[in-house]
């Protein structure tokens, strides 16, 4: 049985983040500045940032400063054949459809369709301010949630997702698994945070929008550990 010591503390911290998310200065500067420059014509989307307590595979780190070894977050690897963001690690989510009541409904629906999770065990804690995904012209609302009753997960449609996995947050925060990614295209350069994920399904790099969101959220929660920002993590081949 998993330890429950991750639950009350982490969940309450997430609830507190939602409560203060409308305050000025919420989130680090890069994300906050990007949100302020949002194009009103972009399409609405939402992602589910689902935290829980790992059933059987906690982090093997002996000391994680801010979080317990059994706290995890749900991620997926997008199929390499997709036109948009192929092969990237992402949070479950997608576009808000006309039948969705709101962004929360869209995030939960997409998570169920992509991972097969039982949504009756998911407790939605609230929404964070929407953030722009410039490359695909979406305005993405992060929906924070807590997995009260974890259920089996899988890649429901291999044409959409190559793998679905739960990652210990302590491993994401480990300085050895962190670095900076640099995307160079058309004479321009974009720098951002990156997380290396070692998982039985394979080794993955979390970068781009998902990494920026997780990095900003971890910083806001006070979970971030010092890491080498000069270390450059190579991007996967296009």
Short mmCIF file of the C-alpha atoms (twelve columns), coordinates in Angstrom:
data_MODEL
# 
_entry.id   MODEL 
# 
loop_
_atom_site.group_PDB 
_atom_site.id 
_atom_site.type_symbol 
_atom_site.label_atom_id 
_atom_site.label_alt_id 
_atom_site.label_comp_id 
_atom_site.label_asym_id 
_atom_site.label_seq_id 
_atom_site.Cartn_x 
_atom_site.Cartn_y 
_atom_site.Cartn_z 
_atom_site.pdbx_PDB_model_num 
ATOM 1   C CA . UNK A 1   0.000   0.000  0.000   1 
ATOM 2   C CA . UNK A 2   1.271   3.506  -0.757  1 
ATOM 3   C CA . UNK A 3   2.208   5.842  2.021   1 
ATOM 4   C CA . UNK A 4   -0.390  8.563  2.535   1 
ATOM 5   C CA . UNK A 5   1.994   11.205 3.856   1 
ATOM 6   C CA . UNK A 6   2.229   12.826 0.418   1 
ATOM 7   C CA . UNK A 7   -1.501  13.381 0.310   1 
ATOM 8   C CA . UNK A 8   -2.588  15.983 2.831   1 
ATOM 9   C CA . UNK A 9   0.443   18.252 2.510   1 
ATOM 10  C CA . UNK A 10  0.757   18.289 -1.265  1 
ATOM 11  C CA . UNK A 11  -2.979  18.533 -1.865  1 
ATOM 12  C CA . UNK A 12  -3.345  21.487 0.486   1 
ATOM 13  C CA . UNK A 13  -0.421  23.238 -1.162  1 
ATOM 14  C CA . UNK A 14  -2.100  22.816 -4.548  1 
ATOM 15  C CA . UNK A 15  -5.372  24.159 -3.169  1 
ATOM 16  C CA . UNK A 16  -3.492  27.195 -1.838  1 
ATOM 17  C CA . UNK A 17  -1.885  27.805 -5.235  1 
ATOM 18  C CA . UNK A 18  -5.305  27.858 -6.899  1 
ATOM 19  C CA . UNK A 19  -6.566  30.276 -4.248  1 
ATOM 20  C CA . UNK A 20  -3.796  32.793 -4.894  1 
ATOM 21  C CA . UNK A 21  -3.559  32.312 -8.655  1 
ATOM 22  C CA . UNK A 22  -5.552  35.455 -9.421  1 
ATOM 23  C CA . UNK A 23  -3.219  37.651 -7.369  1 
ATOM 24  C CA . UNK A 24  -0.774  40.012 -9.129  1 
ATOM 25  C CA . UNK A 25  2.662   38.475 -9.607  1 
ATOM 26  C CA . UNK A 26  1.424   34.886 -9.710  1 
ATOM 27  C CA . UNK A 27  3.827   32.555 -11.560 1 
ATOM 28  C CA . UNK A 28  7.394   33.433 -12.609 1 
ATOM 29  C CA . UNK A 29  7.956   36.360 -14.918 1 
ATOM 30  C CA . UNK A 30  8.346   34.487 -18.215 1 
ATOM 31  C CA . UNK A 31  4.982   32.764 -17.938 1 
ATOM 32  C CA . UNK A 32  3.265   35.837 -16.539 1 
ATOM 33  C CA . UNK A 33  4.583   38.067 -19.329 1 
ATOM 34  C CA . UNK A 34  3.531   35.553 -21.960 1 
ATOM 35  C CA . UNK A 35  0.008   35.398 -20.583 1 
ATOM 36  C CA . UNK A 36  -0.246  39.182 -20.698 1 
ATOM 37  C CA . UNK A 37  0.528   39.173 -24.437 1 
ATOM 38  C CA . UNK A 38  -2.147  36.663 -25.397 1 
ATOM 39  C CA . UNK A 39  -3.702  36.957 -28.850 1 
ATOM 40  C CA . UNK A 40  -7.505  37.105 -28.369 1 
ATOM 41  C CA . UNK A 41  -8.059  35.059 -31.546 1 
ATOM 42  C CA . UNK A 42  -6.326  31.867 -30.374 1 
ATOM 43  C CA . UNK A 43  -8.310  28.698 -29.708 1 
ATOM 44  C CA . UNK A 44  -9.185  27.615 -26.169 1 
ATOM 45  C CA . UNK A 45  -7.604  24.460 -24.767 1 
ATOM 46  C CA . UNK A 46  -7.041  22.893 -21.347 1 
ATOM 47  C CA . UNK A 47  -4.659  20.426 -19.701 1 
ATOM 48  C CA . UNK A 48  -5.144  18.313 -16.583 1 
ATOM 49  C CA . UNK A 49  -2.270  18.601 -14.093 1 
ATOM 50  C CA . UNK A 50  -3.129  15.517 -12.055 1 
ATOM 51  C CA . UNK A 51  -1.141  14.778 -8.909  1 
ATOM 52  C CA . UNK A 52  -1.531  11.711 -6.735  1 
ATOM 53  C CA . UNK A 53  0.217   9.095  -4.616  1 
ATOM 54  C CA . UNK A 54  2.080   6.379  -6.511  1 
ATOM 55  C CA . UNK A 55  0.727   2.885  -6.011  1 
ATOM 56  C CA . UNK A 56  3.909   0.846  -6.330  1 
ATOM 57  C CA . UNK A 57  6.821   2.787  -7.801  1 
ATOM 58  C CA . UNK A 58  7.874   5.763  -5.656  1 
ATOM 59  C CA . UNK A 59  11.044  7.717  -6.276  1 
ATOM 60  C CA . UNK A 60  14.222  6.036  -5.070  1 
ATOM 61  C CA . UNK A 61  15.679  9.367  -3.964  1 
ATOM 62  C CA . UNK A 62  16.663  9.125  -0.316  1 
ATOM 63  C CA . UNK A 63  16.175  12.835 0.303   1 
ATOM 64  C CA . UNK A 64  13.912  15.193 -1.594  1 
ATOM 65  C CA . UNK A 65  13.731  18.518 0.144   1 
ATOM 66  C CA . UNK A 66  10.180  19.634 -0.580  1 
ATOM 67  C CA . UNK A 67  8.057   16.630 -1.588  1 
ATOM 68  C CA . UNK A 68  7.602   13.047 -0.494  1 
ATOM 69  C CA . UNK A 69  8.907   10.109 -2.508  1 
ATOM 70  C CA . UNK A 70  5.411   8.908  -3.422  1 
ATOM 71  C CA . UNK A 71  3.981   12.094 -4.934  1 
ATOM 72  C CA . UNK A 72  3.518   11.778 -8.690  1 
ATOM 73  C CA . UNK A 73  2.108   13.574 -11.742 1 
ATOM 74  C CA . UNK A 74  0.449   12.070 -14.826 1 
ATOM 75  C CA . UNK A 75  2.188   12.584 -18.187 1 
ATOM 76  C CA . UNK A 76  1.963   11.122 -21.670 1 
ATOM 77  C CA . UNK A 77  4.213   10.882 -24.721 1 
ATOM 78  C CA . UNK A 78  2.525   12.067 -27.894 1 
ATOM 79  C CA . UNK A 79  2.680   9.831  -30.956 1 
ATOM 80  C CA . UNK A 80  5.536   10.641 -33.310 1 
ATOM 81  C CA . UNK A 81  3.126   10.707 -36.263 1 
ATOM 82  C CA . UNK A 82  1.047   13.628 -34.989 1 
ATOM 83  C CA . UNK A 83  1.165   16.865 -36.944 1 
ATOM 84  C CA . UNK A 84  1.233   19.038 -33.810 1 
ATOM 85  C CA . UNK A 85  4.067   18.558 -31.273 1 
ATOM 86  C CA . UNK A 86  4.932   14.990 -32.402 1 
ATOM 87  C CA . UNK A 87  6.756   12.827 -29.881 1 
ATOM 88  C CA . UNK A 88  6.704   15.416 -27.115 1 
ATOM 89  C CA . UNK A 89  5.888   14.653 -23.490 1 
ATOM 90  C CA . UNK A 90  2.734   16.474 -22.468 1 
ATOM 91  C CA . UNK A 91  0.028   16.733 -19.870 1 
ATOM 92  C CA . UNK A 92  -3.296  15.135 -20.811 1 
ATOM 93  C CA . UNK A 93  -5.522  17.674 -22.504 1 
ATOM 94  C CA . UNK A 94  -6.618  19.281 -25.713 1 
ATOM 95  C CA . UNK A 95  -8.960  21.740 -27.366 1 
ATOM 96  C CA . UNK A 96  -12.182 22.883 -25.676 1 
ATOM 97  C CA . UNK A 97  -15.030 21.416 -27.730 1 
ATOM 98  C CA . UNK A 98  -18.462 23.052 -28.202 1 
ATOM 99  C CA . UNK A 99  -20.018 20.353 -26.006 1 
ATOM 100 C CA . UNK A 100 -17.713 21.092 -23.057 1 
ATOM 101 C CA . UNK A 101 -19.245 23.148 -20.268 1 
ATOM 102 C CA . UNK A 102 -15.911 24.834 -19.561 1 
ATOM 103 C CA . UNK A 103 -12.154 24.285 -19.513 1 
ATOM 104 C CA . UNK A 104 -12.416 21.933 -16.537 1 
ATOM 105 C CA . UNK A 105 -14.819 19.682 -18.423 1 
ATOM 106 C CA . UNK A 106 -12.523 19.725 -21.453 1 
ATOM 107 C CA . UNK A 107 -9.408  18.804 -19.441 1 
ATOM 108 C CA . UNK A 108 -11.156 15.932 -17.647 1 
ATOM 109 C CA . UNK A 109 -12.746 14.627 -20.858 1 
ATOM 110 C CA . UNK A 110 -9.456  14.722 -22.760 1 
ATOM 111 C CA . UNK A 111 -7.632  12.966 -19.904 1 
ATOM 112 C CA . UNK A 112 -10.212 10.185 -19.893 1 
ATOM 113 C CA . UNK A 113 -10.038 9.796  -23.685 1 
ATOM 114 C CA . UNK A 114 -6.228  9.787  -23.759 1 
ATOM 115 C CA . UNK A 115 -5.357  7.740  -20.666 1 
ATOM 116 C CA . UNK A 116 -8.443  5.686  -19.832 1 
ATOM 117 C CA . UNK A 117 -8.492  6.918  -16.237 1 
ATOM 118 C CA . UNK A 118 -11.666 6.688  -14.160 1 
ATOM 119 C CA . UNK A 119 -12.624 10.340 -13.729 1 
ATOM 120 C CA . UNK A 120 -14.865 9.579  -10.745 1 
ATOM 121 C CA . UNK A 121 -11.673 9.271  -8.690  1 
ATOM 122 C CA . UNK A 122 -10.353 12.681 -9.779  1 
ATOM 123 C CA . UNK A 123 -10.910 15.699 -7.529  1 
ATOM 124 C CA . UNK A 124 -10.637 18.972 -9.453  1 
ATOM 125 C CA . UNK A 125 -8.992  21.625 -7.271  1 
ATOM 126 C CA . UNK A 126 -9.380  24.559 -9.653  1 
ATOM 127 C CA . UNK A 127 -7.958  26.390 -12.647 1 
ATOM 128 C CA . UNK A 128 -4.826  28.488 -13.091 1 
ATOM 129 C CA . UNK A 129 -4.698  31.510 -15.417 1 
ATOM 130 C CA . UNK A 130 -4.642  30.520 -19.100 1 
ATOM 131 C CA . UNK A 131 -1.298  30.534 -20.892 1 
ATOM 132 C CA . UNK A 132 -0.559  30.902 -24.608 1 
ATOM 133 C CA . UNK A 133 0.884   28.116 -26.715 1 
ATOM 134 C CA . UNK A 134 2.201   30.292 -29.498 1 
ATOM 135 C CA . UNK A 135 3.329   27.584 -31.901 1 
ATOM 136 C CA . UNK A 136 -0.148  26.078 -32.350 1 
ATOM 137 C CA . UNK A 137 -2.116  29.235 -31.461 1 
ATOM 138 C CA . UNK A 138 -3.919  27.895 -28.406 1 
ATOM 139 C CA . UNK A 139 -4.738  29.512 -25.082 1 
ATOM 140 C CA . UNK A 140 -4.255  26.723 -22.557 1 
ATOM 141 C CA . UNK A 141 -5.908  26.646 -19.139 1 
ATOM 142 C CA . UNK A 142 -4.117  24.409 -16.588 1 
ATOM 143 C CA . UNK A 143 -6.591  22.509 -14.402 1 
ATOM 144 C CA . UNK A 144 -5.081  21.289 -11.128 1 
ATOM 145 C CA . UNK A 145 -6.482  18.042 -9.762  1 
ATOM 146 C CA . UNK A 146 -5.876  15.413 -7.103  1 
ATOM 147 C CA . UNK A 147 -6.190  11.669 -7.733  1 
ATOM 148 C CA . UNK A 148 -8.289  10.522 -4.754  1 
ATOM 149 C CA . UNK A 149 -8.799  7.015  -6.154  1 
ATOM 150 C CA . UNK A 150 -6.142  6.159  -8.748  1 
ATOM 151 C CA . UNK A 151 -7.240  3.862  -11.548 1 
ATOM 152 C CA . UNK A 152 -5.400  1.948  -14.285 1 
ATOM 153 C CA . UNK A 153 -4.089  4.025  -17.182 1 
ATOM 154 C CA . UNK A 154 -2.944  3.205  -20.700 1 
ATOM 155 C CA . UNK A 155 -2.384  4.757  -24.092 1 
ATOM 156 C CA . UNK A 156 -5.959  4.465  -25.345 1 
ATOM 157 C CA . UNK A 157 -5.206  5.423  -28.951 1 
ATOM 158 C CA . UNK A 158 -1.673  4.708  -30.146 1 
ATOM 159 C CA . UNK A 159 -2.237  7.094  -33.042 1 
ATOM 160 C CA . UNK A 160 -2.464  9.862  -30.423 1 
ATOM 161 C CA . UNK A 161 -0.247  8.727  -27.526 1 
ATOM 162 C CA . UNK A 162 2.784   6.443  -27.557 1 
ATOM 163 C CA . UNK A 163 2.857   5.968  -23.765 1 
ATOM 164 C CA . UNK A 164 1.109   7.112  -20.588 1 
ATOM 165 C CA . UNK A 165 2.949   7.147  -17.273 1 
ATOM 166 C CA . UNK A 166 3.009   8.446  -13.706 1 
ATOM 167 C CA . UNK A 167 6.249   10.204 -12.807 1 
ATOM 168 C CA . UNK A 168 7.499   10.814 -9.254  1 
ATOM 169 C CA . UNK A 169 7.687   14.567 -8.689  1 
ATOM 170 C CA . UNK A 170 10.834  14.061 -6.592  1 
ATOM 171 C CA . UNK A 171 12.547  12.649 -9.683  1 
ATOM 172 C CA . UNK A 172 11.475  15.614 -11.816 1 
ATOM 173 C CA . UNK A 173 12.877  17.973 -9.177  1 
ATOM 174 C CA . UNK A 174 16.217  16.154 -8.876  1 
ATOM 175 C CA . UNK A 175 18.988  18.495 -10.082 1 
ATOM 176 C CA . UNK A 176 20.572  15.608 -12.014 1 
ATOM 177 C CA . UNK A 177 17.406  15.371 -14.122 1 
ATOM 178 C CA . UNK A 178 17.150  19.091 -14.888 1 
ATOM 179 C CA . UNK A 179 18.687  21.352 -17.493 1 
ATOM 180 C CA . UNK A 180 18.000  23.976 -20.152 1 
ATOM 181 C CA . UNK A 181 16.694  23.220 -23.622 1 
ATOM 182 C CA . UNK A 182 17.568  25.433 -26.584 1 
ATOM 183 C CA . UNK A 183 15.498  25.466 -29.754 1 
ATOM 184 C CA . UNK A 184 17.167  27.176 -32.689 1 
ATOM 185 C CA . UNK A 185 15.054  27.833 -35.762 1 
ATOM 186 C CA . UNK A 186 15.160  30.406 -38.583 1 
ATOM 187 C CA . UNK A 187 17.949  32.355 -36.922 1 
ATOM 188 C CA . UNK A 188 16.045  32.628 -33.619 1 
ATOM 189 C CA . UNK A 189 16.652  30.924 -30.295 1 
ATOM 190 C CA . UNK A 190 14.237  29.862 -27.562 1 
ATOM 191 C CA . UNK A 191 15.546  28.725 -24.168 1 
ATOM 192 C CA . UNK A 192 13.502  26.940 -21.555 1 
ATOM 193 C CA . UNK A 193 13.612  24.407 -18.722 1 
ATOM 194 C CA . UNK A 194 13.847  20.676 -19.306 1 
ATOM 195 C CA . UNK A 195 13.254  17.550 -17.228 1 
ATOM 196 C CA . UNK A 196 14.713  14.118 -18.009 1 
ATOM 197 C CA . UNK A 197 12.333  11.262 -17.181 1 
ATOM 198 C CA . UNK A 198 13.741  7.749  -16.653 1 
ATOM 199 C CA . UNK A 199 10.853  5.327  -16.935 1 
ATOM 200 C CA . UNK A 200 10.430  1.632  -17.760 1 
ATOM 201 C CA . UNK A 201 8.639   2.778  -20.922 1 
ATOM 202 C CA . UNK A 202 11.794  4.630  -21.976 1 
ATOM 203 C CA . UNK A 203 13.777  7.805  -21.354 1 
ATOM 204 C CA . UNK A 204 11.928  10.999 -22.172 1 
ATOM 205 C CA . UNK A 205 12.669  14.705 -22.202 1 
ATOM 206 C CA . UNK A 206 9.979   17.065 -20.946 1 
ATOM 207 C CA . UNK A 207 10.489  20.424 -22.641 1 
ATOM 208 C CA . UNK A 208 8.598   23.264 -24.286 1 
ATOM 209 C CA . UNK A 209 5.225   24.356 -22.906 1 
ATOM 210 C CA . UNK A 210 4.809   21.408 -20.528 1 
ATOM 211 C CA . UNK A 211 8.231   21.966 -18.953 1 
ATOM 212 C CA . UNK A 212 7.603   25.710 -18.621 1 
ATOM 213 C CA . UNK A 213 4.275   25.070 -16.910 1 
ATOM 214 C CA . UNK A 214 5.653   22.455 -14.504 1 
ATOM 215 C CA . UNK A 215 8.730   24.563 -13.752 1 
ATOM 216 C CA . UNK A 216 6.592   27.615 -13.008 1 
ATOM 217 C CA . UNK A 217 4.187   25.616 -10.867 1 
ATOM 218 C CA . UNK A 218 6.955   23.896 -8.897  1 
ATOM 219 C CA . UNK A 219 8.570   27.284 -8.258  1 
ATOM 220 C CA . UNK A 220 5.255   28.776 -7.121  1 
ATOM 221 C CA . UNK A 221 4.758   25.823 -4.755  1 
ATOM 222 C CA . UNK A 222 8.238   26.247 -3.293  1 
ATOM 223 C CA . UNK A 223 9.283   22.760 -4.411  1 
ATOM 224 C CA . UNK A 224 12.101  23.697 -6.805  1 
ATOM 225 C CA . UNK A 225 15.638  22.634 -5.895  1 
ATOM 226 C CA . UNK A 226 18.780  24.373 -7.159  1 
ATOM 227 C CA . UNK A 227 19.749  23.071 -10.589 1 
ATOM 228 C CA . UNK A 228 22.383  23.869 -13.198 1 
ATOM 229 C CA . UNK A 229 20.817  26.295 -15.672 1 
ATOM 230 C CA . UNK A 230 23.979  26.236 -17.783 1 
ATOM 231 C CA . UNK A 231 23.565  22.526 -18.512 1 
ATOM 232 C CA . UNK A 232 22.069  22.152 -21.990 1 
ATOM 233 C CA . UNK A 233 19.869  19.147 -22.649 1 
ATOM 234 C CA . UNK A 234 19.841  18.014 -26.302 1 
ATOM 235 C CA . UNK A 235 16.425  18.070 -27.921 1 
ATOM 236 C CA . UNK A 236 15.075  14.910 -29.562 1 
ATOM 237 C CA . UNK A 237 15.534  14.798 -33.343 1 
ATOM 238 C CA . UNK A 238 12.643  16.411 -35.247 1 
# 
